[in-house]
Amino acid sequence: MATLVHDTTVIATVQGRACVLHHYSFAFADGRIAELGPATGFETRLDEPWDTVIHAEHLLVSPGFVNTHHHLYQAITRCLPSVQNERLFAWLRGLYPHWRTLDYRAVNVAAKVSIAELLLSGCTTTSDHHYMFPPRRDVQLEAVLDAATELGIRIHLCRGSMTLGAGAGGLPPDDCVEQDTDVVADCVRVLDAYHDPYPFALRRIDLAPCSPFNVSRELMRDTRALARERGVLLHTHLAETLDEERFCVERYGCRPVQFLADLDWLGPDVYLAHCVHLSPAEITQLADTNTGVSHNPTSNLRLASSIAPATDLCAAGVRVGLGVDGASSNDGGSILAAAKVALLSARHRMAESLDKPAPELPTPQFAFDLATSGGAACLGRAELGHLSVGAAADFAMFPVDDIALAGAVAHDPLAALVLCDAPRPDRVYVAGREVVRDGRLTMVDEHALANELNTLVRERFA
C-alpha cells in the first residue's frame, strides 16, 4: 500500500525546473513517488486503503537535499581551539595528531552525529570521503556504513586514502598513511562487499584518494584503473588552496587540474571537491570532460581558501553540487546553511568585479538547485534531488508555521528555505522510510548520542 501526503505545498519538478505548487498531494510506495497532482483530485480518494494519510496543510515539502562532500568522522575535532584560525595546510598539520588515534568506535559515533545533523536539515543523501586509516588501528569503512544504516541516510561512501607521508614529501605524518597495495586491496574488498550499482541504491562505494599532496601518483593511477574496471565513481580534493597549487607545480611541474588530466582522471565518472582556484581554461576543461564539482563554500571561507567560481562553472555546463564538507572545517552540518552561504558568496564574487557591467545576481533557485538536482547530477543519481513521479521517495517536510519562516513562506517558499534560517524539518523520509518525525530522529536518541560524543572527545581528543 501507498502513503498519501495530502493538501500541502510542494517544491516539485515541472519541465526540469523546481516549482512551488500549492494545494498538491502525492503518494509514495516501495521507496518511490507514485502519484503527484492537485489536492482536489485526491479528495474523493481519502477513504482508499492507504497505509497512512498525512494531512500536511501546515507543511512545506522539499526534495531531499544531496550533500556531495563530507568527512563525517571530523565531528570529533570541530571547534578545536588550536586550529580555529588556521589555513588548510596548517589546519591539517594541527589535526593529524588527533586523528592518528582514531578507532572504530570514534569514527562510528562521530559519523552518527554528523549524519544526524544532515538529516535534521532535510539532507537525505550524503557523500562521505573517509581517508583516515591509521596503521595498527581498527578503523574500517564499516564504521561509517554502520552509522549510515542505523540512522537511515542514503550514502555514497568514498574509500579514501593517504599514502604520501612527510618522509616522502607529502603533508601527513608517516604514521598516518597506508601503503598503496593495502589501499587497493581494501578498495576491492569494500566494493565486493557493499557497492550497490543499481538505481535507488541506499549505499554506493566511490574510490577517493585524498588529494595531490598526500597520495602517490601510482595510487592515483591504480585507483582510476580499478574504478573504471568496476564502473564506480572517482572523487578527490582539488584546487582548494594556493598552497596545493604550489605543491603541484613544484612536485609535478603543473597545476592541479593538469595533474589529473595527465593521469586520465577527468570525466563523467569523476567529481572533485572544492575547485576554488581555477583558470577560465580549466573551467572549460572540466566542462568539456563532463567532470563534476562539489562546491563547499562554508569550509572554503572558514579556512580562508577563497570562493569557488560556482556560477562560472554552472554557466560553462559543469555538473555542480553542494557540499557541507568536514565537520572540522564547517563546524555545522546544515545543508541549507551551506546553500545560503553558496548564494551569498556567489554574489560577493560578483561585487568584486567593479570594472565590469553588473551581471544578474544568482537567485535563491540557483542555491536550491545546487543542493538538490545539482548534487544528484554530480553523483550520477537521476532518481534523486527532485520530487516527481518515479523519483525516489526522499523528501523533507518543513513547518510553515515555524517563526523562522513566518512571513517569508507567504511570499516565496523556496526562497524562504534558502534565505531564512530554516527550522528543523517536521518529517524526513529516505526511500519512503520515516527517519525524522516531529523534528526528532526516529532511529536514535539524539541527546544520548550528543552526550556520548562529548564524553569521547573530552576523554580522548581534547
C-alpha positions, 0 to 999 in steps of 0.5 A: 500500500501507498502513503498519501501526503495530502493538501500541502505545498510542494517544491516539485519538478515541472519541465526540469525546473523546481516549482512551488505548487500549492494545494498538491498531494502525492503518494509514495510506495516501495521507496518511490513517488507514485502519484503527484497532482492537485489536492482536489483530485485526491479528495474523493480518494481519502477513504482508499486503503492507504497505509497512512494519510498525512494531512500536511496543510501546515507543511512545506515539502522539499526534495531531499537535499544531496550533500556531495562532500563530507568527512563525517568522522571530523565531528570529533575535532570541530571547534578545536581551539588550536586550529580555529584560525588556521589555513588548510595546510596548517589546519591539517598539520594541527589535526593529524595528531588527533586523528592518528588515534582514531578507532572504530568506535570514534569514527562510528559515533562521530559519523552518527552525529554528523549524519544526524545533523544532515538529516535534521536539515532535510539532507537525505543523501550524503557523500562521505570521503573517509581517508583516515586509516591509521596503521595498527588501528581498527578503523574500517569503512564499516564504521561509517556504513554502520552509522549510515544504516542505523540512522537511515541516510542514503550514502555514497561512501568514498574509500579514501586514502593517504599514502604520501607521508612527510618522509616522502614529501607529502603533508601527513605524518608517516604514521598516518598513511597506508601503503598503496597495495593495502589501499587497493586491496581494501578498495576491492574488498569494500566494493565486493562487499557493499557497492550497490550499482543499481538505481535507488541504491541506499549505499554506493562505494566511490574510490577517493584518494585524498588529494595531490599532496598526500597520495602517490601518483601510482595510487592515483593511477591504480585507483582510476584503473580499478574504478573504471574496471568496476564502473564506480565513481572517482572523487578527490580534493582539488584546487582548494588552496594556493598552497596545493597549487604550489605543491603541484607545480613544484612536485609535478611541474603543473597545476592541479587540474593538469595533474589529473588530466595527465593521469586520465582522471577527468570525466563523467565518472569523476567529481572533485571537491572544492575547485576554488582556484581555477583558470577560465581554461580549466573551467572549460576543461572540466566542462568539456570532460563532463567532470563534476564539482562539489562546491563547499563554500562554508569550509572554503571561507572558514579556512580562508581558501577563497570562493569557488567560481560556482556560477562560472562553472554552472554557466560553462555546463559543469555538473555542480553540487553542494557540499557541507564538507568536514565537520572540522572545517564547517563546524555545522552540518546544515545543508541549507546553511551551506546553500545560503552561504553558496548564494551569498558568496556567489554574489560577493564574487560578483561585487568584486568585479567593479570594472565590469557591467553588473551581471544578474545576481544568482537567485535563491533557485540557483542555491536550491538547485545546487543542493538538490538536482545539482548534487544528484547530477554530480553523483550520477543519481537521476532518481534523486534531488527532485520530487516527481513521479518515479523519483525516489521517495526522499523528501523533507517536510518543513513547518510553515508555521515555524517563526523562522519562516513566518512571513517569508513562506507567504511570499516565496517558499523556496526562497524562504528555505534558502534565505531564512534560517530554516527550522528543523524539518517536521518529517524526513523520509529516505526511500519512503522510510520515516527517519525524522518525525516531529523534528526528532530522529526516529532511529536514535536518541539524539541527546544520548548520542550528543552526550556520548560524543562529548564524553569521547572527545573530552576523554580522548581528543581534547 
